[in-house]
Amino acid sequence: MRVPFAGEICGFRIHGQNVPFEAVVLDKSTGEGVIRAKDKLDCELQKEHTFTIQAYDCGEGPDGSNMKKSHKATVHIQVNDVNEYSPVFKEKSYKATVIEGKKYDSILKVEAVDADCSFQFSQICSYEIVTPDVPFTIDKDGNIKNTEKLNYSKEHLYKLTLTAYDCGKNRASEDVLVKINIKPTCKPSWQGFNKRIEYEPGTGSLALFPSMHLETCEEPITSIQASIMLETNHIGKGCDRDTYSEKSLHKLCGASAGTVELLPAPGNSANWTVGLPTDNGHDSDQVFEFNGTQAIKVPEGVVSTTLKEPFTISVWMRHGPGGREKETILCNSDKTEMNRHHYSLYVHNCRLVLLLRQEPTESENYKPAEFHWKLDQVCDKEWHHYVLNIEFPAVTLFVDGATFEPFLVTEDYPLHASKIETQLTIGGCWQGGSARMTQYFRGNLAGLMIRSGKLENKKVIDCLYTCKEGLDVQLPEEVASAVKVEFNPNQSSLSLEGDDIESFEKVMQHISYLNSRQFPTPGIRHLRVSTTVKCFNEETCISVPDSEGYVMVLQPEEPKISLSGIDHFARGAAEFESTEGVTLFPELRIVSTITREVEVEAETEAEGEDDPTVQETVVSEEIMHNLDTCEVTVVGDELNGDHESLEVDLAQIQQRALEMSSSNVGMVITGVNTMVNYEQVLHLIRYRNWHTEALFDRKFKLVCSELNGRYISNEFKVEVNVIHTANPMDHANNAMVQPQFINQVQHASMDLSGHNLANTHQASVVPSAATVVIVVCVSFLVFMIILGVFRIRAAHQHTMRDQENGKENEMDWDDSALTITVNPMETYEDQHSSEEEGDEEEEESEDGEEEDDITSAESDSSEDEGGEQEDQQGSTRQQQLEWDDSTY
């Protein structure tokens, strides 16, 4: 280094602390000098040096006085690096654990460092796996990953030797060992979960997950959430409910007054739903299907509710996304001439709309007319329960128990005065002007009701739609505060949330399924458990798959409802004509039984066999349950309201919260009540007939059922006979009036076929000499008719019993063409022969006594009376009876 200076330069001075350099003058005259290191420099210790240097001359005189200095100059010196160091790994060895069957983006990362100071020689440019033929690779950053899915059965542990190179191609001084453990597949999931869970009806709650626990694969969990879903949409109207008629359900829930059922089960008293397709696959849960082409008219007089008073409309509906057309649920419109809609409930663009036009009033002002609700439930293809409380001008809507306010209310003028009658329709709206249906409904409806008065009680509304099946949980005290539990309204799903796995598992183990119906709907209820977890390390947090299974509700033991009692008896005509009438079912018994197989241990008598054997045997067990209908039907001709009727004490009916309806075909008693109460009411049913002259017998049939016809009893048939008694004085007096008709009577015959007795007064006009004979003959004739019919019935009962015992061939009496011909003026020829025949008939009558005690007793009584008359008039008897079997 040369320092320009005037004169000679004697030296240089370096300013700075611990500067490892010195400056030496090479040429004093020129001021050239050199800076050199005092010792060896180390780039790794200090890469750069900065200091100042100053030159000075030799001064004046020999002592160098007055020495002059130059200005200071700054010197920067950079030390060049030499690639003297090799890479070194930070760890002596590395370990990692992976799960088989998975490809990782990075299993672990290794890192090496280089002590060189320069960028070129201090950076690690590459890593290398020295071990050959291993399914792993490493990138320049030191990330190791597998090149294929690892298999625990093939290799449990891989040992890899790794090295590193810096950018100067220096290899690591020592290679490093990497151990990778292969772990069998661990699948985070719920363990101990049975996919099939059988539920036996009547057993109460059934634990669904008694042994359930969560496998987290050793991943630390911070919180856990789970939802349990019970799918019951395919059961009935969304879940298992009592399948009584909607009217009965309203009464059970406490809303019985003024309820009118517009979609009843088809029957004699409600025939307007006969043509509608029904869903018969849900154990008599009465569901009607509307396919957009049919609608029904409700007969006049069924609904008497006026719009001036508060009233309620309730309906079950399942409806999917529809078109742009209106779809009418219920409509009341002009019957003829015009197309005015007085009130209607319809669906339009996933909106539920109630149209309520006011009747003519003095003020012609705008009034609320249309109420709109925009609801997701209208178009989700699921069953929902709708209740509209209408108290004009306010309307409140409940959907599955939740309240909804209308988002739009439009107004209109009241209707103009008119005398046109209205027509109530379901599933469409009647256009009176064009005499056709429009606005057809597409979907399913059930339980459509109109009720006078509002239905404000929330408990009643909840009762109408609440399911009889669902999920339940009994929280243990020690975990009640650790886990949060929430149910949906119908208890078909619940959600859990907590941060302690042990407490969470205990709650899961206490979740149960409950079906409170005595006879639940059998079949599958799908079950799903969805779980979400949070971990300390979100990157490696596990995912728990859904667990799926199902609850199999077994077929309940079907009850056999048996009706028994006196099925055949006779009463005098006077009893039928009295105000009390004749009790039809005086000793009726209603019994319900179920049949089940039980295992019985039976000890074996063989030597050396001490262990009892298990045998299956069938037992019958009497049970108690409700009935909802009993129907008494006339067998044969319908009731003639002019002279006969079925009657019952209405006070007793109302006292038991039952209802009665009657027609010319019989009587129907409805309402959910016990078998005992139905028995007591049926005991009170009476038959009256105040014109019994032409009546011989009447037959009735009784059938009872439970759950809207799901379980039906046997047909219990009752036959009552009318006993007629003849009055001799009437015949004698009439015989004195017109003796000129004696010749006509001699050739007259009395047709006694069927159930009508011929008028005995036709033969009453005879001379007094023959009166006694005629009276005796007619009396004996009545006896023979009754005896003949009873003998025919006894023979028929013998035949039916023989057929049940397996007899194939047996003679059956046919009295359909029986004709008895009487000639009272024929000469009596062989009195003794007739008496022998009478004795034989008496013996046959005694044989029939075993068949029917009441019938036999009446027959014996009639025979005794006939015998006494025969003894008294034996000397004058001149007629005999002949059986005319020509038509047999």
Secondary structure, DSSP 4 states (H G I P E B T S, - for coil): -B---SS-EEEEEEESSS--EEEEEEETTTTEEEEEESS---TTT-SEEEEEEEEEE--BTTTTBS--B---EEEEEEPPP------EESSSEEEEEEETT---S-SEE--EE---SSHHHHSEEEEEE-SSS-SEEE-TT-EEEESS---TTT-SEEEEEEEEEETT-PBPSS-EEEEEEEE-----EEES--SEEEE-TTS--EES-TT-EEE-TT--EEEEEEEEEEE-TTSBTTB----S-HHHHHHHTT--TTEEESSPPSSSS--TTTTS-B--SSTT---EEEESS--EEEPTTS----TTS-EEEEEEEE-----SS-EEEEEEEESSS---EEEEEEEETTEEEEEEPPPP-S----EEEEEEEE-GGGGSSSEEEEEEEEETTEEEEEETTEEE--SEEEEEPPPPP----EEEEESSEEETTTTEEES--EEEEEEEEEEES----HHHHHHHH--SEEEEE---GGGTTTEEEEE-TTSSEEEEEES-HHHHHHHHHTEEEEE--SSPPPEEEEEEEEEEEEESSGGG---PPPEEEEEEEPPP---EEEEES--EEEEEHHHHHSSS-EES-TT-EEEEEEEEEEEEEE---STT--SPEEEEEEEEEEE--EEEEEEEEEESSPP-TTTEEEE--HHHHHHTT-EEEEETTEEEEEEEEEHHHHHHHHTT-EEEES--TT--EEEEEEEEEETTTTEE---EEEEEEEEP---HHHHHHHHTT-GGGHHHHHT------TT----GGGG----HHHHHHHHHHHHHHHHHHHHHHHHHHHHHHHHHHHHHTT---------TT-EEEEETTSPP--HHHHHHHHHHHHHHHHHGGGT-HHHHHHHHHHHHHHHHHHHHTGGG---EEEEE-TT-
